[in-house]
Structures are given as C-alpha cells and as structure tokens.
Amino acid sequence: MTLSRLRYKASLNKLGYEELSNGNTIDTNEKLFDFYFGYYKQSLSQSVSSNAFDYLKDKVTIVVRHDDRFVTAMNDTNYTITLPNTKTYNVASINPDYEVNGYDTIVLSVTGTTTND
C-alpha cells in the first residue's frame, strides 16, 4: 500500500443535535474531518476462501491512513462516512494498523441516506 493509492476524498461525520428557538431539536450531521482513501478490492476466490462473500457483497471496503477515530466509529451509528458518490455509510468493521504510517482497512455499510455537498 502506498500513499498514491489514497486518491479519493471523504469525510468522517458525527450525528449531532441542534435546538431550535421553539424548543424542538433537529438532527445534524457534523463533519469531523476530511481524509483520503483508496478502494480495497478482493478477488472472488479470496472472498469465498475467507467465508466473507455474503458479508461483503453489499459493502464497500476502503483503505485509509490509520486514525483512532475510525476505530471509535466502529459499530457506533452516530458516526458516518460520506464518500464521493454522496452515499453515507457506517463503519461495519475495521482492521486497524497501529504501526507508524499504518493503513486501516475499513468495511462500510450503507445507511440508506445521501447528502448533497
């Protein structure tokens, strides 16, 4: 893995709330930071041999420079990742690499919502 593969820009967001003047609250999607990523592709034989085909067929797998905030986002639906296709995802699983200059492999699961940036 090299930095040159991280050529797409995405953002990590966290669900927040804003109180309106009438006392009602609305959901907000607050951007925490932008990051660069690359798509991770597995061959069909790798997927089948790892028994992951059914799990991965409706997911997107990306590779990013390691950041502990991605680990925090794991299984917390208050965190979302917005990709350039404007779809919003939750972190379904992560394989963190804690080494210096490490790369995390992150499996994303679509939330069913989109954003318009």
Order of alpha helices (4+ residues) and beta strands (2+ residues): beta-beta-alpha-alpha-beta-alpha-beta-beta-beta
